[in-house]
Amino acid sequence: MSRRHAAHPKPLGIPSFLRHVGPGVITGAADDDPSGIATYTQAGAQFGTGVLWTVFLTIPFMIGIQLVRARIGRQSGRGIAANLRLHTPKAFVLAIVGLLLIANTINIAADIAAMGEALQLVVGGGAHVHAMAFGVITLLLQVFVPYRRLAPILKWLTLSLFVYVATAFTVNIPWAKVLHDLVLPQIIPSSAFWMMIVAILGTTISPYLFFWQASQEVEEMRLQGVTAGGESDRTLRRAKRRMRMDTVIGMVFSNGIAFFVMLTAAVVLHTAGVTDVQSAAQAAEALRPLAGDFAFTLFSLGIIATGLLAVPVLASSAAYAVAEAFGWPEGLERHWREAKGFYAIIGIATIVGTGLDFTPIDPMKALYWSAIVNGVVAVPIMVAMMILSGNATVMGALPVKRKTRFFGWGAVLVMLVAVVMMVWDLLR
């Protein structure tokens, strides 16, 4: 028996609320990584409170598509890539997985760079040295900490995102204007505005999250000793209620944090005429003279904490996708000797991502192209998932409800429109 399966863990003193949430909340929190924080900050800085409505627009679609992902993982007992391998052409799966690995590695580079710069702003020292340290820490967490111990750590890190709520309340917020712009959304007929909408959608509906949540549902099943098709309908329905609560909380939490990040940038930076923010660390630095040291420190520490949460999710989701595509043993609960290919992908993605910060390549510019890759890749993956969700072989006796499928297909449509707009803008 694997050392990682040797004993069932105690709950490590986790509060009752955190014990009852899991993959959905971690997924939602990981969506607000340093790169996402940079996107939301740029949106608020450039367009003020006029783009706050976007975070509410995406909530039902995020919930719908994430529920589909979670249900596929739970009811089939396999991750997204494993299901795609069984039901779609091999060339399609390999292309999707390859692009995901590239995009995630670039995203890791941008996140680790932002973490290093944020720590440099707070304590001094060299940003590259800090970045290397963060790369090593996140790699060690994934390789040597089994899932039953890693999951509670990730859950605790989700709470760190509340610093962005605290940051917003350190400044004077014109709530009347905020409510006006939420009730009467602003649509600006400009290329920059539509590209920002595309960036926000691409940040909130990210392909790596598709693979992560489904794979974590499978990990939870393994920990509980549950097999696909081996549960009673009653037990499965109870699991579905838990997944629904978990996913709804996770997606609302994710977009709520995005709202407060945009709000802070709109109230502080946009109002002061600071409209060009290229990274999360630059956003923190811009806040200092305008909102004070306390807001600056909170924002900077938030970047570090969210990066520690997001980098393992990025690296692991790529590893799950590759391992499932090739039929390799996978899982963060397995010892590295049992899943060498899986952990090799985690190591490659993290090491290469960290190494990119030591090259002339600008991680934030590379992230722009990563976002384009993610946007293009997301649509066919989402279509394939929606088709799988209606497949009785995959879903068993309890298919996805019509309402969930409606919002899932709605997410596909929203993302497709965003990609078409992005490509149209690039070709103009």
C-alpha positions as CSV (number, residue, x, y, z in Angstrom):
1,M,0.0,0.0,0.0
2,S,1.2,3.5,-0.8
3,R,2.7,5.5,2.0
4,R,0.2,8.2,1.1
5,H,-2.7,5.9,1.6
6,A,-1.4,4.4,4.9
7,A,-3.7,6.3,7.2
8,H,-6.8,8.4,6.9
9,P,-6.0,11.9,8.2
10,K,-7.5,13.8,11.0
11,P,-9.2,17.1,9.9
12,L,-6.2,19.1,11.0
13,G,-8.4,21.5,13.1
14,I,-10.1,22.8,10.0
15,P,-13.3,24.7,10.8
16,S,-16.6,22.9,9.9
17,F,-17.2,25.3,7.0
18,L,-13.9,24.5,5.3
19,R,-14.4,20.7,5.9
20,H,-17.6,20.9,3.9
21,V,-16.2,22.7,0.9
22,G,-13.4,21.5,-1.4
23,P,-12.6,21.4,-5.1
24,G,-15.1,24.1,-6.1
25,V,-13.9,26.7,-3.6
26,I,-10.2,26.0,-4.3
27,T,-10.9,26.2,-8.0
28,G,-12.7,29.5,-7.6
29,A,-9.9,31.0,-5.5
30,A,-7.2,29.8,-7.8
31,D,-9.0,31.6,-10.6
32,D,-8.0,34.9,-8.8
33,D,-4.2,34.3,-9.3
34,P,-1.7,37.1,-9.6
35,S,-2.2,37.2,-13.4
36,G,-6.0,37.5,-12.9
37,I,-5.5,40.2,-10.3
38,A,-3.5,42.1,-12.9
39,T,-6.3,41.8,-15.4
40,Y,-9.0,42.9,-13.0
41,T,-6.8,45.8,-11.8
42,Q,-6.1,46.9,-15.4
43,A,-9.9,46.8,-16.1
44,G,-10.7,49.0,-13.2
45,A,-7.9,51.4,-13.8
46,Q,-8.7,51.8,-17.5
47,F,-12.5,51.9,-17.4
48,G,-13.4,52.7,-13.8
49,T,-16.6,51.3,-12.4
50,G,-18.0,50.9,-15.9
51,V,-16.8,47.3,-16.1
52,L,-17.9,46.0,-12.7
53,W,-21.1,44.5,-14.3
54,T,-19.0,41.9,-16.0
55,V,-18.3,39.9,-12.8
56,F,-22.0,39.5,-12.3
57,L,-22.6,38.5,-15.9
58,T,-20.2,35.6,-15.8
59,I,-21.4,34.0,-12.4
60,P,-24.3,31.8,-13.7
61,F,-22.2,30.6,-16.7
62,M,-19.2,29.8,-14.5
63,I,-21.4,27.9,-12.1
64,G,-23.0,26.0,-14.9
65,I,-19.8,24.9,-16.6
66,Q,-18.0,24.1,-13.4
67,L,-20.9,21.9,-12.2
68,V,-20.7,20.0,-15.5
69,R,-17.0,19.5,-15.0
70,A,-17.4,18.4,-11.4
71,R,-20.2,16.0,-12.3
72,I,-18.2,14.4,-15.1
73,G,-15.4,13.7,-12.7
74,R,-17.6,12.4,-9.9
75,Q,-19.9,10.2,-11.9
76,S,-17.4,8.8,-14.3
77,G,-14.5,8.4,-11.8
78,R,-12.2,9.9,-14.4
79,G,-10.8,13.4,-15.1
80,I,-11.7,15.5,-18.2
81,A,-8.7,14.4,-20.2
82,A,-9.3,10.7,-19.4
83,N,-12.9,11.0,-20.7
84,L,-11.8,12.9,-23.8
85,R,-9.3,10.1,-24.5
86,L,-12.1,7.6,-24.5
87,H,-14.6,9.5,-26.5
88,T,-12.7,11.9,-28.9
89,P,-10.0,11.5,-31.5
90,K,-6.5,11.1,-30.1
91,A,-5.1,14.0,-32.2
92,F,-7.7,16.3,-30.6
93,V,-6.8,15.3,-27.1
94,L,-3.0,15.6,-27.7
95,A,-3.4,19.1,-29.3
96,I,-5.6,20.3,-26.4
97,V,-3.3,18.9,-23.7
98,G,-0.2,20.3,-25.4
99,L,-1.6,23.8,-25.7
100,L,-2.8,23.6,-22.1
101,L,0.7,22.7,-20.9
102,I,2.3,25.6,-22.8
103,A,-0.3,28.1,-21.5
104,N,-0.1,26.9,-17.9
105,T,3.7,27.1,-17.9
106,I,3.6,30.7,-19.2
107,N,0.9,31.5,-16.5
108,I,3.1,30.0,-13.8
109,A,6.0,32.2,-15.0
110,A,3.8,35.3,-14.8
111,D,2.5,34.4,-11.4
112,I,5.8,33.5,-9.9
113,A,7.3,36.7,-11.3
114,A,4.5,38.7,-9.7
115,M,5.0,37.0,-6.4
116,G,8.7,37.8,-6.4
117,E,8.1,41.4,-7.3
118,A,5.5,41.7,-4.6
119,L,7.8,40.3,-1.9
120,Q,10.6,42.6,-3.1
121,L,8.2,45.6,-2.7
122,V,7.4,44.6,0.9
123,V,10.8,43.4,2.3
124,G,13.4,44.3,-0.4
125,G,15.9,42.0,-1.8
126,G,16.1,40.6,-5.3
127,A,12.9,39.8,-7.2
128,H,14.5,36.9,-9.0
129,V,15.8,35.3,-5.8
130,H,12.3,35.5,-4.3
131,A,10.8,34.1,-7.5
132,M,13.2,31.1,-7.4
133,A,12.3,30.5,-3.7
134,F,8.6,30.5,-4.5
135,G,9.1,28.1,-7.4
136,V,11.0,25.7,-5.1
137,I,8.3,26.0,-2.3
138,T,5.4,25.3,-4.7
139,L,7.2,22.3,-6.3
140,L,8.0,20.8,-2.9
141,L,4.4,21.2,-1.8
142,Q,3.1,19.2,-4.7
143,V,5.7,16.5,-4.8
144,F,6.1,15.7,-1.1
145,V,2.7,16.7,0.5
146,P,0.0,14.2,-0.3
147,Y,-3.4,15.4,-1.4
148,R,-5.1,14.8,2.0
149,R,-2.6,17.2,3.5
150,L,-2.3,19.6,0.6
151,A,-6.1,20.2,0.2
152,P,-6.4,21.8,3.7
153,I,-3.4,24.0,3.0
154,L,-5.1,25.2,-0.2
155,K,-8.4,25.7,1.6
156,W,-6.6,27.9,4.2
157,L,-5.0,29.9,1.4
158,T,-8.4,30.7,-0.1
159,L,-9.1,32.8,2.9
160,S,-6.2,35.1,2.0
161,L,-8.2,36.5,-0.9
162,F,-10.3,38.5,1.7
163,V,-7.3,40.9,1.8
164,Y,-8.7,42.4,-1.4
165,V,-12.0,43.0,0.3
166,A,-10.2,44.6,3.2
167,T,-8.1,46.7,0.8
168,A,-11.3,48.1,-0.9
169,F,-12.6,49.2,2.4
170,T,-9.5,51.2,3.2
171,V,-10.5,53.7,0.6
172,N,-13.5,56.0,0.1
173,I,-16.0,54.2,-2.2
174,P,-18.7,56.2,-4.1
175,W,-21.4,53.5,-3.6
176,A,-24.0,55.6,-5.4
177,K,-22.0,55.7,-8.6
178,V,-21.1,52.0,-8.2
179,L,-24.7,51.0,-8.0
180,H,-25.6,53.2,-10.9
181,D,-23.0,51.6,-13.1
182,L,-24.2,48.1,-12.0
183,V,-27.8,48.8,-12.8
184,L,-27.0,50.7,-16.1
185,P,-24.0,48.9,-17.6
186,Q,-21.6,51.0,-19.7
187,I,-20.8,49.7,-23.2
188,I,-18.0,51.7,-24.8
189,P,-17.7,51.3,-28.6
190,S,-14.0,50.9,-28.7
191,S,-11.5,48.1,-29.5
192,A,-9.8,48.5,-26.2
193,F,-13.1,48.1,-24.3
194,W,-14.0,44.9,-26.1
195,M,-10.5,43.4,-25.7
196,M,-10.8,44.1,-22.0
197,I,-14.1,42.2,-21.9
198,V,-12.4,39.3,-23.7
199,A,-9.6,39.4,-21.1
200,I,-12.0,39.3,-18.2
201,L,-13.9,36.4,-19.7
202,G,-10.7,34.6,-20.5
203,T,-9.5,35.1,-16.9
204,T,-12.7,33.9,-15.3
205,I,-13.4,30.9,-17.6
206,S,-9.9,29.3,-17.9
207,P,-9.2,25.9,-19.4
208,Y,-6.9,24.7,-16.6
209,L,-9.8,25.0,-14.2
210,F,-11.8,22.5,-16.3
211,F,-9.2,19.8,-15.6
212,W,-8.5,20.7,-12.0
213,Q,-11.9,20.5,-10.5
214,A,-12.9,17.2,-12.2
215,S,-9.6,15.6,-11.2
216,Q,-10.0,16.8,-7.6
217,E,-13.5,15.2,-7.4
218,V,-11.8,12.0,-8.4
219,E,-9.1,12.5,-5.7
220,E,-11.9,13.0,-3.1
221,M,-13.5,9.8,-4.3
222,R,-10.3,7.9,-3.8
223,L,-9.8,9.3,-0.3
224,Q,-13.4,8.2,0.6
225,G,-12.9,4.7,-1.0
226,V,-15.7,5.4,-3.5
227,T,-15.8,4.0,-7.0
228,A,-17.8,5.2,-10.0
229,G,-21.0,3.2,-10.3
230,G,-20.5,1.8,-6.8
231,E,-22.7,4.3,-5.0
232,S,-26.4,4.2,-4.3
233,D,-28.5,6.8,-5.9
234,R,-29.1,8.4,-2.5
235,T,-25.4,8.7,-1.8
236,L,-24.7,10.1,-5.2
237,R,-27.5,12.6,-4.8
238,R,-26.0,13.7,-1.5
239,A,-22.6,14.1,-3.2
240,K,-24.3,16.2,-6.0
241,R,-25.8,18.5,-3.4
242,R,-22.3,18.9,-1.8
243,M,-20.8,19.6,-5.2
244,R,-23.5,22.2,-6.0
245,M,-23.0,24.1,-2.8
246,D,-19.2,23.8,-3.1
247,T,-19.2,25.1,-6.8
248,V,-21.8,27.9,-6.2
249,I,-19.8,29.2,-3.2
250,G,-16.5,28.9,-5.1
251,M,-17.7,30.8,-8.2
252,V,-19.5,33.5,-6.2
253,F,-16.4,33.9,-4.0
254,S,-14.1,34.1,-7.1
255,N,-16.1,36.8,-8.8
256,G,-16.7,38.6,-5.5
257,I,-13.0,39.0,-5.1
258,A,-12.6,40.1,-8.7
259,F,-15.3,42.7,-8.0
260,F,-13.4,44.2,-5.1
261,V,-10.1,44.2,-7.0
262,M,-11.7,46.1,-9.9
263,L,-13.5,48.4,-7.5
264,T,-10.3,49.3,-5.7
265,A,-8.5,50.0,-9.0
266,A,-11.4,52.0,-10.3
267,V,-11.8,54.2,-7.2
268,V,-8.1,54.7,-6.6
269,L,-6.2,54.4,-9.8
270,H,-8.7,55.4,-12.5
271,T,-9.8,58.4,-10.4
272,A,-6.2,59.5,-10.2
273,G,-5.6,59.1,-13.9
274,V,-3.5,56.0,-13.6
275,T,-4.9,53.9,-16.4
276,D,-2.0,51.6,-17.5
277,V,-1.2,48.7,-15.1
278,Q,0.8,45.8,-16.6
279,S,1.2,43.6,-13.5
280,A,-0.2,42.9,-10.1
281,A,3.0,44.1,-8.4
282,Q,2.8,47.3,-10.4
283,A,-0.8,47.8,-9.2
284,A,0.3,47.4,-5.6
285,E,3.1,49.9,-6.1
286,A,0.7,52.4,-7.7
287,L,-1.7,52.1,-4.7
288,R,0.9,53.1,-2.2
289,P,1.0,56.9,-2.8
290,L,-2.7,57.1,-3.5
291,A,-4.3,54.8,-0.9
292,G,-1.5,54.5,1.7
293,D,0.9,52.0,3.0
294,F,-1.7,49.8,4.6
295,A,-3.6,49.2,1.4
296,F,-0.3,48.7,-0.5
297,T,0.8,46.0,2.0
298,L,-2.5,44.2,2.0
299,F,-2.5,44.1,-1.8
300,S,1.1,42.9,-2.0
301,L,0.6,40.1,0.5
302,G,-2.5,39.1,-1.3
303,I,-0.5,38.6,-4.5
304,I,1.9,36.3,-2.7
305,A,-0.8,34.2,-1.0
306,T,-2.9,33.8,-4.2
307,G,0.2,32.8,-6.1
308,L,1.0,30.1,-3.6
309,L,-2.5,28.8,-4.2
310,A,-2.6,29.2,-7.9
311,V,0.8,27.8,-9.0
312,P,0.2,24.3,-7.6
313,V,-3.3,24.3,-9.3
314,L,-1.7,25.4,-12.6
315,A,1.1,22.8,-12.5
316,S,-1.1,20.0,-11.2
317,S,-3.9,20.6,-13.7
318,A,-1.4,20.3,-16.6
319,A,0.0,17.1,-15.1
320,Y,-3.5,15.6,-14.7
321,A,-4.3,16.5,-18.3
322,V,-1.1,15.0,-19.7
323,A,-1.2,11.9,-17.5
324,E,-4.8,11.2,-18.2
325,A,-4.3,11.7,-22.0
326,F,-1.6,9.0,-22.0
327,G,-3.2,6.7,-19.5
328,W,-0.4,7.2,-16.9
329,P,-0.9,6.8,-13.2
330,E,-1.8,10.2,-11.7
331,G,-2.9,11.9,-8.5
332,L,-1.5,14.1,-5.8
333,E,-2.3,11.4,-3.3
334,R,0.1,9.0,-5.0
335,H,3.8,8.8,-4.0
336,W,6.0,10.2,-6.7
337,R,7.5,6.7,-7.3
338,E,4.0,5.5,-8.3
339,A,3.3,8.3,-10.7
340,K,6.7,9.4,-12.1
341,G,5.3,10.8,-15.4
342,F,2.6,12.8,-13.5
343,Y,5.1,14.4,-11.1
344,A,7.6,14.9,-14.0
345,I,5.1,17.2,-15.7
346,I,4.6,19.1,-12.4
347,G,8.3,19.5,-12.2
348,I,8.8,20.5,-15.8
349,A,5.9,23.1,-15.7
350,T,7.1,24.6,-12.4
351,I,10.8,24.6,-13.2
352,V,10.4,25.9,-16.8
353,G,7.9,28.5,-15.6
354,T,10.3,29.8,-12.9
355,G,13.2,29.7,-15.4
356,L,11.4,31.9,-17.8
357,D,11.7,34.7,-15.3
358,F,15.5,34.6,-15.8
359,T,15.3,35.0,-19.5
360,P,14.8,38.2,-21.7
361,I,11.2,37.0,-22.3
362,D,8.7,39.3,-20.6
363,P,6.3,37.0,-18.6
364,M,3.5,39.5,-18.8
365,K,3.8,39.9,-22.6
366,A,4.0,36.1,-22.9
367,L,0.9,35.9,-20.7
368,Y,-1.0,37.9,-23.4
369,W,-0.4,35.2,-25.9
370,S,-1.1,32.6,-23.3
371,A,-4.5,34.2,-22.8
372,I,-5.1,33.9,-26.6
373,V,-4.2,30.2,-26.5
374,N,-6.5,29.7,-23.5
375,G,-9.3,31.5,-25.2
376,V,-9.0,29.4,-28.3
377,V,-8.6,26.1,-26.5
378,A,-11.4,26.7,-24.1
379,V,-14.2,26.6,-26.7
380,P,-13.6,23.1,-28.1
381,I,-13.0,21.7,-24.6
382,M,-16.2,23.2,-23.4
383,V,-18.1,21.8,-26.3
384,A,-16.6,18.4,-25.8
385,M,-17.5,18.5,-22.1
386,M,-21.1,19.5,-22.8
387,I,-21.4,16.6,-25.2
388,L,-19.9,14.2,-22.6
389,S,-22.4,15.5,-20.0
390,G,-25.2,14.1,-22.1
391,N,-23.5,10.8,-22.6
392,A,-25.1,8.0,-20.5
393,T,-21.9,6.0,-20.6
394,V,-20.0,8.8,-18.9
395,M,-22.8,10.2,-16.6
396,G,-24.5,7.0,-15.6
397,A,-28.1,7.0,-14.3
398,L,-28.2,10.6,-13.2
399,P,-27.5,13.0,-16.1
400,V,-26.9,16.7,-15.7
401,K,-30.1,18.6,-15.2
402,R,-31.5,20.8,-18.0
403,K,-30.9,24.1,-16.2
404,T,-27.3,23.2,-15.6
405,R,-26.8,22.2,-19.2
406,F,-28.5,25.5,-20.3
407,F,-26.0,27.6,-18.4
408,G,-23.2,25.3,-19.5
409,W,-24.0,25.9,-23.2
410,G,-24.5,29.6,-22.3
411,A,-20.9,29.6,-21.1
412,V,-19.8,28.0,-24.4
413,L,-21.6,30.7,-26.3
414,V,-20.2,33.6,-24.2
415,M,-16.7,32.2,-24.6
416,L,-17.1,31.7,-28.4
417,V,-18.3,35.3,-28.8
418,A,-15.3,36.5,-26.8
419,V,-12.9,34.5,-28.9
420,V,-14.5,35.7,-32.2
421,M,-14.2,39.3,-31.0
422,M,-10.6,38.7,-29.9
423,V,-9.6,37.2,-33.3
424,W,-11.5,39.9,-35.2
425,D,-9.6,42.6,-33.2
426,L,-6.2,40.9,-33.9
427,L,-6.8,40.6,-37.6
428,R,-8.0,44.2,-38.0
